[in-house]
Amino acid sequence: MPVLKTMEARNPALAQQLVRQFAVPDEVAIRVDEIIQAVRRDGDEALCAFTARFDGVELQPADLRVSKAEVRLAYREVGDDFLENIRLARDRIADFHRQQLPRSWFDAREAVWLGQMVRPIERVGIYVPGGAAAYPSSVLMNTVPALVAGVKEIAMVTPPARGGGVHPYTLVAAAEAGVEEIYKVGGAQAVAALAYGTGSIRRVDKITGPGNIYVTVAKQQVFGQVDIDMLAGPSEVLIIADATADPVYVAADMLSQAEHDVLARAILLTPSWELAGRVREEVRRLLDTLAQRQVLERSLADGALIVITRDLDEAFSLANCFAPEHLELLVPDPANWLDKVKHAGAVFLGPYSPVAVGDYLAGPNHVLPTGGTARFFSGLGVETFLKRINVVHCSRRGLAQLGPKVMALAEAEGLPAHGLSVRVRLEGQGD
C-alpha cells in the first residue's frame, strides 16, 4: 500500500523533491534522429515500415489517410450520449477561445504611421495519442482553437490500433471539429512527416499536441523547420488547501493526476497537519476503488508529496517556485488569493472545480505548460495559431523627421549602407 511522502516546508530536501527537468536520454535522441532522417529519405515507405515495427500494423501508403467511409463507420459505433457531450465540449471550447482573438490595428495619425496585421498560420499538424486509447478531448483542444484562429488546413496524425483503424471516439471528435485530413501514423515518424512532408502527407507550418518521449523529442528536433507548441512533460497538479478543505476532494484530485502516467506529479501544500493525515487515509481508501492500481501506486510512490507549510502565504510562495501545470485553490474565498499566483498553467478555484472539468468541458484549453515552464509559457490558445506582421509607412515628412537620427544610429553601428538608404531619399537622389 503506497504511503504519501510528507515533509515540512523547511526541510532542506524539499527543493530536490520539487525539481523537474526535461532530460533526454542519449539513446532516445539518437533513435529519434534516425527515424526523422529515414522519413526524410524514404517518405511513405519509412512511415509504413515504422508503423509495422512499432504499432504492429501493416499499411500501404494508400492506407495512411483515413477514408470518409471509416469516419462514417465511426459515427455508427459511438452512442448518442457521446455525440451530445463532444458537441457540448466543442462549443464551449470554441466560445472560450473566441474571446482570445486579437485584431489587426493601424495608427495613421502621424507622418509615420504604424500597424500590425494578424494572420493565421496556413497549415497546422495536430498530434493525437492513439493506439488502443482514445483521446477525443485532445482532438478538440488542439483543433478548435486553430479553427477559431482561421487556420485553413489541419492535418491530424494518430497511431493506429492493432486492427489498423483509429478509435471511433477520436474520428468522430475530429469530424465534429471539422477536421477531414487524418492519417494513421504516430510516433517520431509522424512528427517527421508533418515537418518535412512525404508523398502522402504535405508538410505543415506548425505542430501541436502531446505524445510520449519520442514524440516530444521529435518535436524538439524539428523545431526551426516548423514551429511547435511546447515540449509537454508528465501531467502535474499542485493543490493549496487549508483545514477547511474536504480531504476526499483533495485525495481524488491527486489520484486523478497520478493515473495519467507513472511520472505524473501530485502535490498538496497545506498548513494543516490534520488535513494531511486525512488525505493520506482517503488516498488509500479511494485507491481500492480504481482500476489503474499499478500505475497509481508507482506514481504516488515516486511523484506524490504532501508539504506542511507555516501558512498559506508560504504555500503560495512554494507553488510559484514549482510553477505547476494545474493549480487548485481549496481555501475559503479562493478568488481573493489570485494575486498571489505568479506562475501556473491554469488555476481551479474552490471545491467544485476539479481539474477534470477543465480537461473536458469548462472551455479553457487543457494543453498546458509542464515541468516548471509555466514561468514563461502559456497554455495552447488562439494565439498559438496566429502570426503578427508589423506594418510601417513613412511619408516624406516623416522620413525628414526621423532620417537624420536613423543615419546617426546606423553610423554608430558601423552599417553605412543603412544610412545610405535614408540619405539618398532625403537628398532626392532617386527622384
VENPE-V264700 format. One record per residue. N is the residue number from 1. RES is the residue in one small letter. PSI is psi in degrees with one decimal (none if undefined). BURIAL is I if it has 16 or more other C-alpha atoms within 10 Angstrom, else O. D_CENTER is the distance of its C-alpha to the mean C-alpha in Angstrom with 1 decimal. Layout:
BEGIN
n/res/psi/burial/d_center
N/RES/PSI/BURIAL/D_CENTER
N/RES/PSI/BURIAL/D_CENTER
END
This chain:
BEGIN
n/res/psi/burial/d_center
1/m/122.6/O/33.2
2/p/146.9/O/30.3
3/v/123.4/O/31.0
4/l/132.4/I/28.3
5/k/139.2/O/28.9
6/t/135.1/I/30.2
7/m/161.9/I/31.1
8/e/153.5/I/32.0
9/a/-27.8/I/30.0
10/r/-3.1/O/32.9
11/n/125.7/O/32.7
12/p/-24.7/O/32.3
13/a/-8.3/O/30.2
14/l/-42.6/O/27.5
15/a/-41.6/O/25.8
16/q/-34.7/O/25.5
17/q/-28.1/O/24.1
18/l/-8.2/I/21.2
19/v/133.7/O/20.3
20/r/135.2/O/17.2
21/q/140.9/O/17.1
22/f/93.1/O/15.1
23/a/126.6/O/18.3
24/v/117.7/O/18.7
25/p/140.8/O/22.0
26/d/-39.6/O/24.3
27/e/-30.9/O/25.0
28/v/-46.6/O/21.4
29/a/-41.6/I/21.0
30/i/-43.8/O/24.4
31/r/-41.2/O/23.8
32/v/-42.6/I/20.6
33/d/-40.8/I/22.6
34/e/-40.9/O/25.4
35/i/-45.5/I/23.3
36/i/-45.1/I/22.0
37/q/-35.8/I/25.5
38/a/-41.1/I/27.0
39/v/-40.2/I/24.8
40/r/-36.8/I/25.7
41/r/-44.4/O/29.3
42/d/-4.7/O/29.8
43/g/-129.8/I/27.2
44/d/-33.7/I/27.5
45/e/-42.5/I/29.9
46/a/-40.2/I/27.5
47/l/-45.3/I/24.8
48/c/-37.5/I/27.5
49/a/-43.8/I/28.7
50/f/-34.2/I/25.4
51/t/-39.9/I/24.7
52/a/-40.1/O/28.2
53/r/-45.7/O/27.8
54/f/-30.3/O/24.5
55/d/-9.3/I/24.3
56/g/28.4/O/28.0
57/v/124.8/I/28.1
58/e/116.4/O/30.6
59/l/151.4/I/29.6
60/q/159.1/O/31.2
61/p/-35.9/I/29.5
62/a/-17.9/O/30.7
63/d/-8.4/O/28.9
64/l/-39.5/I/25.4
65/r/132.9/I/24.7
66/v/132.2/I/24.6
67/s/162.7/O/27.7
68/k/-32.5/O/28.4
69/a/-38.4/O/30.7
70/e/-36.7/O/28.0
71/v/-42.3/I/26.0
72/r/-40.3/O/29.3
73/l/-39.7/O/29.9
74/a/-38.7/I/26.5
75/y/-32.9/I/27.5
76/r/-16.8/O/30.7
77/e/-10.4/O/29.0
78/v/154.0/O/26.8
79/g/168.8/O/28.6
80/d/-35.0/O/29.1
81/d/-42.6/O/27.2
82/f/-44.9/O/24.0
83/l/-43.9/I/24.5
84/e/-44.4/O/25.3
85/n/-39.9/O/22.2
86/i/-33.1/I/19.7
87/r/-37.7/I/21.4
88/l/-45.3/I/21.3
89/a/-46.1/I/17.6
90/r/-46.5/I/17.2
91/d/-38.4/I/19.6
92/r/-40.3/I/18.2
93/i/-42.5/I/14.7
94/a/-43.1/I/16.6
95/d/-43.4/I/18.9
96/f/-46.2/I/16.4
97/h/-22.2/I/14.6
98/r/-28.0/O/18.1
99/q/-16.2/O/18.8
100/q/-8.6/O/16.3
101/l/119.2/I/18.2
102/p/168.7/O/20.0
103/r/147.6/O/23.4
104/s/151.4/O/25.4
105/w/153.2/O/28.2
106/f/138.4/O/31.5
107/d/100.0/O/34.1
108/a/29.1/O/37.5
109/r/-19.2/O/39.8
110/e/173.2/O/40.8
111/a/-28.4/O/42.5
112/v/109.2/I/39.1
113/w/148.2/O/36.5
114/l/164.6/I/32.8
115/g/178.5/O/29.8
116/q/125.5/I/26.3
117/m/134.4/O/25.2
118/v/123.2/I/21.7
119/r/141.2/I/21.0
120/p/151.5/I/18.2
121/i/140.6/I/17.0
122/e/-41.8/I/19.4
123/r/126.5/I/17.8
124/v/141.7/I/14.2
125/g/132.1/I/13.3
126/i/124.1/I/11.0
127/y/127.2/I/10.8
128/v/120.6/I/11.4
129/p/149.7/I/12.9
130/g/-128.4/I/16.6
131/g/-130.9/I/20.0
132/a/-20.1/O/21.8
133/a/162.6/O/18.8
134/a/133.2/I/17.4
135/y/66.6/O/14.0
136/p/-28.7/I/14.9
137/s/-37.2/I/12.4
138/s/-34.8/I/9.5
139/v/-50.8/I/11.8
140/l/-42.7/I/12.3
141/m/-26.9/I/8.9
142/n/-35.1/I/8.2
143/t/-40.3/I/11.9
144/v/-47.2/I/13.4
145/p/-35.1/I/11.9
146/a/-43.1/I/12.9
147/l/-39.9/I/16.2
148/v/-36.5/I/16.7
149/a/-20.1/I/16.2
150/g/13.0/I/18.9
151/v/130.2/I/17.5
152/k/-32.0/O/20.5
153/e/125.8/I/19.4
154/i/123.3/I/16.5
155/a/118.5/I/17.0
156/m/134.6/I/15.3
157/v/143.0/I/15.9
158/t/139.7/I/16.2
159/p/141.4/I/18.6
160/p/155.1/I/21.9
161/a/174.1/I/23.7
162/r/-31.8/O/27.0
163/g/-5.3/O/28.9
164/g/-2.9/I/27.2
165/g/-176.2/I/25.5
166/v/141.6/I/22.1
167/h/133.5/I/21.7
168/p/-33.9/I/23.1
169/y/-41.0/I/20.5
170/t/-44.8/I/17.9
171/l/-41.8/I/20.4
172/v/-40.5/I/21.5
173/a/-42.6/I/18.1
174/a/-44.2/I/17.6
175/a/-41.3/I/21.1
176/e/-27.6/I/20.8
177/a/-12.9/I/17.9
178/g/15.1/O/20.1
179/v/125.7/I/18.8
180/e/-18.8/I/21.9
181/e/99.5/I/20.9
182/i/135.4/I/19.7
183/y/142.8/I/20.5
184/k/74.2/I/21.3
185/v/140.7/I/20.0
186/g/-169.9/I/17.3
187/g/-168.9/I/16.7
188/a/-30.2/I/17.1
189/q/-34.2/I/19.7
190/a/-41.0/I/17.4
191/v/-42.7/I/15.2
192/a/-40.8/I/18.7
193/a/-41.7/I/20.0
194/l/-37.2/I/17.3
195/a/-38.8/I/17.8
196/y/-18.2/I/21.6
197/g/151.9/I/22.8
198/t/-173.6/I/25.4
199/g/-33.1/O/28.3
200/s/-28.8/I/26.3
201/i/118.4/I/22.8
202/r/144.5/O/22.8
203/r/153.8/I/20.5
204/v/177.4/I/17.6
205/d/-22.2/I/16.6
206/k/146.1/I/12.8
207/i/129.7/I/10.6
208/t/164.9/I/7.1
209/g/147.8/I/6.1
210/p/162.3/I/6.5
211/g/-173.4/I/10.1
212/n/-173.3/O/12.9
213/i/-34.1/I/14.2
214/y/-39.6/I/15.9
215/v/-44.5/I/12.9
216/t/-44.4/I/11.1
217/v/-36.2/I/14.4
218/a/-42.6/I/15.1
219/k/-40.5/I/12.2
220/q/-40.5/O/13.6
221/q/-28.0/I/17.0
222/v/-5.1/I/16.7
223/f/130.6/I/15.0
224/g/-43.5/O/17.9
225/q/-40.4/O/19.1
226/v/166.5/I/16.0
227/d/159.1/I/13.1
228/i/166.0/I/9.6
229/d/-59.2/I/6.2
230/m/170.1/I/5.9
231/l/102.7/I/7.7
232/a/131.9/I/6.3
233/g/-168.5/I/9.5
234/p/148.9/I/11.4
235/s/153.1/I/10.8
236/e/147.0/I/13.0
237/v/140.1/I/15.1
238/l/126.2/I/17.8
239/i/126.1/I/20.6
240/i/120.8/I/23.3
241/a/149.6/I/26.3
242/d/-168.8/I/30.0
243/a/-17.2/I/33.1
244/t/-11.6/O/32.7
245/a/148.4/I/29.5
246/d/118.6/O/30.1
247/p/-26.8/I/29.6
248/v/-43.0/I/28.8
249/y/-45.3/I/25.8
250/v/-47.0/I/24.6
251/a/-43.6/I/25.3
252/a/-38.9/I/23.7
253/d/-33.7/I/20.4
254/m/-41.3/I/20.5
255/l/-35.3/I/21.3
256/s/-31.2/I/18.5
257/q/-36.4/I/15.9
258/a/-28.5/I/18.4
259/e/-10.8/I/18.6
260/h/-42.5/I/15.1
261/d/151.2/I/16.3
262/v/-16.0/I/19.3
263/l/2.0/I/17.2
264/a/154.5/I/15.5
265/r/135.9/I/16.8
266/a/113.9/I/18.7
267/i/134.9/I/20.7
268/l/126.7/I/23.4
269/l/121.1/I/25.0
270/t/144.5/I/28.3
271/p/1.6/I/31.8
272/s/111.4/I/33.3
273/w/-36.0/I/34.8
274/e/-46.4/O/35.8
275/l/-42.1/I/32.3
276/a/-45.1/I/31.1
277/g/-41.2/O/33.9
278/r/-34.4/O/33.4
279/v/-42.0/I/29.7
280/r/-42.9/I/30.7
281/e/-41.8/I/33.2
282/e/-34.7/I/30.9
283/v/-45.3/I/28.3
284/r/-44.7/I/31.2
285/r/-48.1/O/32.4
286/l/-28.7/O/29.2
287/l/-34.5/I/28.4
288/d/-15.0/O/31.5
289/t/-2.3/O/30.3
290/l/147.4/O/27.1
291/a/-33.2/O/27.0
292/q/48.5/O/24.3
293/r/-41.0/O/26.8
294/q/-46.2/O/26.5
295/v/-45.0/I/22.7
296/l/-44.3/I/23.1
297/e/-42.1/I/26.1
298/r/-41.3/I/24.6
299/s/-43.9/I/21.4
300/l/-40.5/I/23.6
301/a/-37.1/I/26.0
302/d/-30.4/I/23.7
303/g/0.1/I/20.8
304/a/146.9/I/22.3
305/l/140.1/I/24.4
306/i/126.5/I/26.5
307/v/126.5/I/27.5
308/i/118.0/I/30.6
309/t/164.3/I/30.5
310/r/-39.3/O/33.5
311/d/-177.6/O/32.1
312/l/-31.7/I/29.1
313/d/-43.1/O/29.1
314/e/-35.4/I/28.6
315/a/-42.7/I/25.9
316/f/-35.1/I/23.9
317/s/-44.4/O/24.7
318/l/-39.5/I/23.4
319/a/-40.9/I/20.2
320/n/-31.1/I/19.6
321/c/-36.9/I/20.4
322/f/-32.2/I/17.8
323/a/68.1/I/15.0
324/p/157.3/I/13.4
325/e/-52.9/I/10.0
326/h/130.7/I/12.4
327/l/120.7/I/15.8
328/e/134.8/I/18.7
329/l/100.1/I/22.0
330/l/69.3/I/24.8
331/v/159.7/I/27.6
332/p/141.7/I/30.2
333/d/57.0/O/29.2
334/p/-30.3/I/25.6
335/a/-26.0/O/25.0
336/n/-12.7/O/27.7
337/w/-0.4/O/25.5
338/l/-31.2/O/22.6
339/d/-20.1/O/24.3
340/k/-15.0/O/23.9
341/v/117.6/O/20.1
342/k/-34.0/O/19.1
343/h/117.2/I/15.7
344/a/149.4/I/13.2
345/g/-44.1/I/9.7
346/a/148.9/I/11.8
347/v/135.4/I/15.5
348/f/119.4/I/17.5
349/l/126.0/I/21.2
350/g/172.3/I/24.1
351/p/-14.2/I/25.2
352/y/26.6/O/24.1
353/s/61.3/O/20.4
354/p/157.0/I/18.9
355/v/-33.5/I/15.2
356/a/-32.9/O/15.9
357/v/-41.1/O/16.9
358/g/-29.2/I/13.5
359/d/-31.1/I/12.0
360/y/-50.8/I/14.3
361/l/-14.9/I/16.6
362/a/-44.8/I/16.4
363/g/-46.7/I/14.6
364/p/158.6/I/11.8
365/n/142.9/I/8.3
366/h/0.4/I/7.2
367/v/104.1/I/3.3
368/l/157.2/I/4.6
369/p/139.2/I/6.2
370/t/175.8/I/8.5
371/g/25.0/I/11.9
372/g/-1.5/I/13.3
373/t/-3.5/I/11.1
374/a/-9.9/I/11.0
375/r/-25.4/I/14.4
376/f/-3.6/O/13.3
377/f/154.3/I/9.6
378/s/167.6/I/8.6
379/g/166.4/I/5.9
380/l/141.2/I/5.2
381/g/-172.6/I/8.9
382/v/-40.6/I/12.2
383/e/-20.8/I/12.6
384/t/-29.5/I/9.8
385/f/17.3/I/12.4
386/l/154.8/I/15.5
387/k/153.2/O/17.9
388/r/127.6/O/20.6
389/i/117.3/O/24.1
390/n/146.1/O/26.8
391/v/131.9/O/30.3
392/v/128.0/O/33.5
393/h/122.9/O/37.0
394/c/119.9/O/40.0
395/s/172.3/O/43.5
396/r/-40.8/O/46.6
397/r/-39.7/O/47.2
398/g/-40.9/O/43.7
399/l/-34.9/I/44.1
400/a/-32.6/I/47.4
401/q/-44.5/O/45.9
402/l/-24.5/O/43.0
403/g/-50.0/I/44.4
404/p/-37.7/O/46.7
405/k/-36.7/O/43.9
406/v/-44.5/I/41.6
407/m/-38.7/I/44.4
408/a/-41.9/O/45.0
409/l/-37.7/O/41.4
410/a/-40.3/I/41.4
411/e/-40.4/O/44.6
412/a/-30.6/O/43.2
413/e/1.2/O/40.4
414/g/35.1/O/42.9
415/l/75.0/O/41.7
416/p/-30.3/O/44.9
417/a/-28.9/O/43.8
418/h/-47.2/O/41.2
419/g/-37.5/I/44.2
420/l/-39.5/O/46.3
421/s/-24.6/O/43.9
422/v/-44.5/I/44.6
423/r/-41.1/I/48.3
424/v/-28.9/O/49.3
425/r/-41.8/O/48.1
426/l/-32.6/I/49.8
427/e/-1.5/O/53.0
428/g/26.4/O/52.9
429/q/-20.9/O/53.2
430/g/-1.7/O/51.3
431/d/none/O/53.1
END
